[in-house]
């Protein structure tokens, strides 16, 4: 990537993020706790990072707007339609991961 100019690099990274967000929107079967347990981040993390980036640039983006962008719908709607209660195994894995970080 050293031979790629900064603008093109930014465009490529933006395309990757858009693809990741679209992929996660299409995989509502994958729970946030699964993402956290396996990768250490989830949809909420992505929406928080988006909001933080907007804040750093002085842009007006609410937490709800950033979540809606990542989830593809209002967060409460996504939760009602797709979020399941964590299983005991998921909760234990999350707790164990939290202890090590």
TIRO-2110 file (N, C-alpha, C; in Angstrom, 1 decimal):
// TIRO-2110
0.8, -1.2, 0.0, N, 1, A
0.0, 0.0, 0.0, CA, 1, A
0.9, 1.3, 0.0, C, 1, A
2.2, 1.1, 0.1, N, 2, A
3.0, 2.3, 0.2, CA, 2, A
3.0, 3.1, -1.1, C, 2, A
2.7, 2.4, -2.2, N, 3, A
2.7, 3.1, -3.5, CA, 3, A
1.3, 3.8, -3.8, C, 3, A
0.4, 3.7, -2.9, N, 4, A
-0.9, 4.3, -3.1, CA, 4, A
-0.9, 5.6, -2.4, C, 4, A
-1.4, 6.6, -3.0, N, 5, A
-1.5, 8.0, -2.4, CA, 5, A
-2.6, 8.0, -1.3, C, 5, A
-2.4, 9.0, -0.5, N, 6, A
-3.3, 9.1, 0.7, CA, 6, A
-4.8, 9.2, 0.4, C, 6, A
-5.1, 9.9, -0.6, N, 7, A
-6.5, 10.0, -1.0, CA, 7, A
-7.1, 8.7, -1.4, C, 7, A
-6.4, 8.0, -2.3, N, 8, A
-6.8, 6.6, -2.7, CA, 8, A
-6.9, 5.7, -1.6, C, 8, A
-5.9, 5.7, -0.7, N, 9, A
-5.9, 4.9, 0.5, CA, 9, A
-7.2, 5.1, 1.3, C, 9, A
-7.5, 6.4, 1.6, N, 10, A
-8.7, 6.7, 2.3, CA, 10, A
-10.0, 6.2, 1.6, C, 10, A
-10.0, 6.4, 0.3, N, 11, A
-11.2, 5.9, -0.5, CA, 11, A
-11.3, 4.4, -0.4, C, 11, A
-10.2, 3.6, -0.4, N, 12, A
-10.2, 2.2, -0.3, CA, 12, A
-10.7, 1.8, 1.1, C, 12, A
-10.1, 2.4, 2.1, N, 13, A
-10.5, 2.1, 3.5, CA, 13, A
-12.0, 2.4, 3.7, C, 13, A
-12.5, 3.5, 3.1, N, 14, A
-13.9, 3.8, 3.2, CA, 14, A
-14.8, 2.8, 2.6, C, 14, A
-14.3, 2.3, 1.4, N, 15, A
-15.1, 1.2, 0.7, CA, 15, A
-15.1, 0.0, 1.5, C, 15, A
-14.0, -0.4, 2.2, N, 16, A
-14.0, -1.5, 3.1, CA, 16, A
-15.0, -1.4, 4.2, C, 16, A
-15.0, -0.2, 4.8, N, 17, A
-15.9, 0.0, 5.9, CA, 17, A
-17.4, -0.1, 5.4, C, 17, A
-17.7, 0.5, 4.3, N, 18, A
-19.0, 0.4, 3.8, CA, 18, A
-19.4, -1.1, 3.5, C, 18, A
-18.5, -1.9, 3.0, N, 19, A
-18.7, -3.3, 2.8, CA, 19, A
-18.9, -4.1, 4.1, C, 19, A
-18.1, -3.8, 5.1, N, 20, A
-18.3, -4.4, 6.4, CA, 20, A
-19.6, -4.1, 7.0, C, 20, A
-20.0, -2.8, 6.9, N, 21, A
-21.3, -2.4, 7.5, CA, 21, A
-22.4, -3.1, 6.7, C, 21, A
-22.4, -3.2, 5.4, N, 22, A
-23.4, -3.8, 4.6, CA, 22, A
-23.4, -5.3, 4.9, C, 22, A
-22.3, -5.9, 5.1, N, 23, A
-22.2, -7.3, 5.5, CA, 23, A
-22.9, -7.6, 6.8, C, 23, A
-22.6, -6.8, 7.8, N, 24, A
-23.2, -6.9, 9.1, CA, 24, A
-24.7, -6.7, 9.1, C, 24, A
-25.1, -5.8, 8.2, N, 25, A
-26.6, -5.5, 8.1, CA, 25, A
-27.2, -6.8, 7.5, C, 25, A
-26.6, -7.5, 6.7, N, 26, A
-27.1, -8.7, 6.1, CA, 26, A
-27.0, -9.9, 6.9, C, 26, A
-26.2, -9.8, 8.0, N, 27, A
-26.0, -10.9, 8.9, CA, 27, A
-26.6, -10.6, 10.3, C, 27, A
-27.9, -10.3, 10.3, N, 28, A
-28.5, -10.1, 11.6, CA, 28, A
-28.6, -11.3, 12.5, C, 28, A
-28.3, -12.5, 11.9, N, 29, A
-28.2, -13.7, 12.8, CA, 29, A
-27.0, -13.7, 13.6, C, 29, A
-26.0, -12.9, 13.3, N, 30, A
-24.8, -12.8, 14.1, CA, 30, A
-25.0, -11.8, 15.2, C, 30, A
-25.0, -12.2, 16.4, N, 31, A
-25.3, -11.3, 17.6, CA, 31, A
-24.1, -10.5, 17.9, C, 31, A
-24.3, -9.3, 18.5, N, 32, A
-23.2, -8.5, 18.9, CA, 32, A
-22.3, -9.2, 19.9, C, 32, A
-22.9, -9.9, 20.8, N, 33, A
-22.1, -10.6, 21.8, CA, 33, A
-21.1, -11.6, 21.2, C, 33, A
-21.6, -12.2, 20.1, N, 34, A
-20.7, -13.1, 19.3, CA, 34, A
-19.5, -12.4, 18.7, C, 34, A
-19.8, -11.2, 18.1, N, 35, A
-18.8, -10.4, 17.6, CA, 35, A
-17.8, -9.9, 18.7, C, 35, A
-18.3, -9.5, 19.8, N, 36, A
-17.5, -9.1, 20.9, CA, 36, A
-16.6, -10.3, 21.4, C, 36, A
-17.2, -11.4, 21.5, N, 37, A
-16.4, -12.6, 22.0, CA, 37, A
-15.4, -13.0, 21.0, C, 37, A
-15.6, -12.9, 19.8, N, 38, A
-14.7, -13.4, 18.8, CA, 38, A
-13.7, -12.3, 18.3, C, 38, A
-14.2, -11.1, 18.2, N, 39, A
-13.4, -10.1, 17.5, CA, 39, A
-13.0, -8.9, 18.4, C, 39, A
-13.8, -8.8, 19.6, N, 40, A
-13.5, -7.7, 20.5, CA, 40, A
-14.1, -6.4, 20.1, C, 40, A
-15.0, -6.4, 19.1, N, 41, A
-15.8, -5.2, 18.7, CA, 41, A
-17.2, -5.7, 18.2, C, 41, A
-18.1, -4.8, 18.1, N, 42, A
-19.5, -5.1, 17.6, CA, 42, A
-20.0, -4.0, 16.8, C, 42, A
-21.3, -4.1, 16.4, N, 43, A
-21.9, -3.0, 15.7, CA, 43, A
-22.0, -1.7, 16.5, C, 43, A
-22.2, -1.8, 17.8, N, 44, A
-22.2, -0.7, 18.7, CA, 44, A
-20.8, 0.0, 18.7, C, 44, A
-19.8, -0.8, 18.7, N, 45, A
-18.4, -0.2, 18.6, CA, 45, A
-18.3, 0.6, 17.3, C, 45, A
-18.7, 0.0, 16.2, N, 46, A
-18.6, 0.7, 14.9, CA, 46, A
-19.3, 2.0, 15.0, C, 46, A
-20.5, 2.0, 15.5, N, 47, A
-21.3, 3.2, 15.5, CA, 47, A
-20.7, 4.2, 16.5, C, 47, A
-20.1, 3.8, 17.6, N, 48, A
-19.4, 4.7, 18.5, CA, 48, A
-18.2, 5.3, 17.8, C, 48, A
-17.4, 4.5, 17.1, N, 49, A
-16.3, 5.0, 16.4, CA, 49, A
-16.7, 6.0, 15.3, C, 49, A
-17.8, 5.8, 14.6, N, 50, A
-18.3, 6.7, 13.6, CA, 50, A
-18.6, 8.0, 14.3, C, 50, A
-19.3, 8.0, 15.4, N, 51, A
-19.7, 9.2, 16.1, CA, 51, A
-18.5, 9.9, 16.6, C, 51, A
-17.5, 9.2, 17.1, N, 52, A
-16.3, 9.9, 17.6, CA, 52, A
-15.5, 10.5, 16.5, C, 52, A
-15.5, 9.9, 15.3, N, 53, A
-14.8, 10.5, 14.1, CA, 53, A
-15.6, 11.8, 13.7, C, 53, A
-16.9, 11.7, 13.7, N, 54, A
-17.7, 12.9, 13.4, CA, 54, A
-17.5, 14.0, 14.4, C, 54, A
-17.4, 13.7, 15.7, N, 55, A
-17.2, 14.7, 16.7, CA, 55, A
-15.8, 15.3, 16.6, C, 55, A
-14.8, 14.5, 16.2, N, 56, A
-13.5, 15.0, 16.1, CA, 56, A
-13.4, 16.0, 14.9, C, 56, A
-14.3, 15.9, 14.0, N, 57, A
-14.3, 16.9, 12.9, CA, 57, A
-15.3, 18.0, 13.0, C, 57, A
-16.0, 18.0, 14.2, N, 58, A
-16.9, 19.0, 14.5, CA, 58, A
-18.3, 18.8, 13.8, C, 58, A
-18.6, 17.6, 13.4, N, 59, A
-19.8, 17.3, 12.6, CA, 59, A
-20.9, 16.9, 13.6, C, 59, A
-22.1, 17.3, 13.3, N, 60, A
-23.3, 17.0, 14.1, CA, 60, A
-23.8, 15.7, 13.7, C, 60, A
-23.5, 14.7, 14.5, N, 61, A
-24.0, 13.3, 14.2, CA, 61, A
-24.3, 12.8, 15.6, C, 61, A
-25.6, 12.4, 15.8, N, 62, A
-26.1, 11.9, 17.1, CA, 62, A
-25.7, 10.5, 17.2, C, 62, A
-25.8, 10.0, 18.4, N, 63, A
-25.5, 8.6, 18.7, CA, 63, A
-26.6, 7.7, 18.0, C, 63, A
-27.8, 8.2, 18.0, N, 64, A
-28.9, 7.4, 17.3, CA, 64, A
-28.6, 7.4, 15.8, C, 64, A
-28.2, 8.5, 15.2, N, 65, A
-27.9, 8.6, 13.8, CA, 65, A
-26.8, 7.6, 13.4, C, 65, A
-25.7, 7.6, 14.2, N, 66, A
-24.6, 6.7, 13.9, CA, 66, A
-25.0, 5.3, 14.0, C, 66, A
-25.8, 4.9, 15.0, N, 67, A
-26.3, 3.6, 15.2, CA, 67, A
-27.2, 3.2, 14.0, C, 67, A
-28.1, 4.1, 13.6, N, 68, A
-29.0, 3.8, 12.5, CA, 68, A
-28.1, 3.5, 11.2, C, 68, A
-27.1, 4.3, 11.0, N, 69, A
-26.2, 4.1, 9.9, CA, 69, A
-25.6, 2.7, 9.9, C, 69, A
-25.1, 2.3, 11.0, N, 70, A
-24.4, 1.0, 11.1, CA, 70, A
-25.5, -0.2, 11.1, C, 70, A
-26.6, 0.0, 11.8, N, 71, A
-27.6, -1.1, 11.8, CA, 71, A
-28.5, -1.1, 10.6, C, 71, A
-28.6, 0.0, 9.9, N, 72, A
-29.4, 0.0, 8.7, CA, 72, A
-30.9, 0.3, 9.0, C, 72, A
-31.1, 0.6, 10.3, N, 73, A
-32.5, 0.9, 10.8, CA, 73, A
-32.3, 1.4, 12.2, C, 73, A
-33.3, 2.0, 12.8, N, 74, A
-33.2, 2.5, 14.2, CA, 74, A
-32.7, 1.3, 15.1, C, 74, A
-31.9, 1.6, 16.0, N, 75, A
-31.3, 0.6, 16.9, CA, 75, A
-32.4, -0.2, 17.7, C, 75, A
-33.4, 0.5, 18.2, N, 76, A
-34.5, -0.1, 18.9, CA, 76, A
-35.2, -1.1, 18.0, C, 76, A
-35.4, -0.8, 16.8, N, 77, A
-36.1, -1.7, 15.8, CA, 77, A
-35.2, -2.9, 15.6, C, 77, A
-33.9, -2.7, 15.4, N, 78, A
-33.0, -3.8, 15.2, CA, 78, A
-33.1, -4.8, 16.4, C, 78, A
-33.0, -4.2, 17.6, N, 79, A
-33.0, -5.0, 18.8, CA, 79, A
-34.3, -5.8, 18.9, C, 79, A
-35.4, -5.2, 18.6, N, 80, A
-36.7, -5.9, 18.7, CA, 80, A
-36.8, -7.0, 17.7, C, 80, A
-36.2, -6.8, 16.5, N, 81, A
-36.3, -7.8, 15.4, CA, 81, A
-35.3, -8.9, 15.5, C, 81, A
-34.1, -8.5, 16.0, N, 82, A
-33.0, -9.5, 15.8, CA, 82, A
-32.2, -9.9, 17.1, C, 82, A
-32.2, -9.1, 18.1, N, 83, A
-31.4, -9.4, 19.2, CA, 83, A
-32.0, -10.4, 20.1, C, 83, A
-31.2, -11.4, 20.4, N, 84, A
-31.7, -12.5, 21.3, CA, 84, A
-31.0, -12.4, 22.7, C, 84, A
-31.6, -12.9, 23.7, N, 85, A
-30.9, -13.0, 25.0, CA, 85, A
-29.6, -13.8, 24.9, C, 85, A
-28.6, -13.3, 25.5, N, 86, A
-27.3, -14.1, 25.5, CA, 86, A
-27.5, -15.4, 26.2, C, 86, A
-26.9, -16.4, 25.6, N, 87, A
-26.9, -17.7, 26.3, CA, 87, A
-25.9, -17.7, 27.5, C, 87, A
-26.1, -18.6, 28.4, N, 88, A
-25.1, -18.7, 29.5, CA, 88, A
-23.6, -18.8, 29.0, C, 88, A
-23.4, -19.6, 27.9, N, 89, A
-22.1, -19.7, 27.4, CA, 89, A
-21.6, -18.4, 26.8, C, 89, A
-22.4, -17.7, 26.1, N, 90, A
-22.0, -16.4, 25.5, CA, 90, A
-21.7, -15.4, 26.6, C, 90, A
-22.5, -15.4, 27.6, N, 91, A
-22.3, -14.5, 28.8, CA, 91, A
-21.0, -14.8, 29.5, C, 91, A
-20.7, -16.1, 29.7, N, 92, A
-19.5, -16.5, 30.4, CA, 92, A
-18.3, -16.2, 29.6, C, 92, A
-18.3, -16.4, 28.3, N, 93, A
-17.2, -16.0, 27.4, CA, 93, A
-17.0, -14.5, 27.4, C, 93, A
-18.0, -13.8, 27.4, N, 94, A
-17.9, -12.3, 27.5, CA, 94, A
-17.3, -11.9, 28.8, C, 94, A
-17.7, -12.5, 29.9, N, 95, A
-17.2, -12.1, 31.2, CA, 95, A
-15.7, -12.5, 31.3, C, 95, A
-15.4, -13.7, 30.7, N, 96, A
-14.0, -14.1, 30.8, CA, 96, A
-13.1, -13.2, 30.0, C, 96, A
-13.6, -12.8, 28.8, N, 97, A
-12.8, -11.9, 28.0, CA, 97, A
-12.6, -10.5, 28.6, C, 97, A
-13.6, -10.1, 29.3, N, 98, A
-13.5, -8.8, 30.0, CA, 98, A
-12.5, -8.8, 31.1, C, 98, A
-12.4, -10.0, 31.8, N, 99, A
-11.4, -10.1, 32.9, CA, 99, A
-10.0, -10.1, 32.4, C, 99, A
-9.7, -10.5, 31.1, N, 100, A
-8.4, -10.5, 30.6, CA, 100, A
-8.0, -9.2, 29.9, C, 100, A
-9.0, -8.2, 29.8, N, 101, A
-8.7, -7.0, 29.1, CA, 101, A
-8.8, -5.8, 30.0, C, 101, A
END
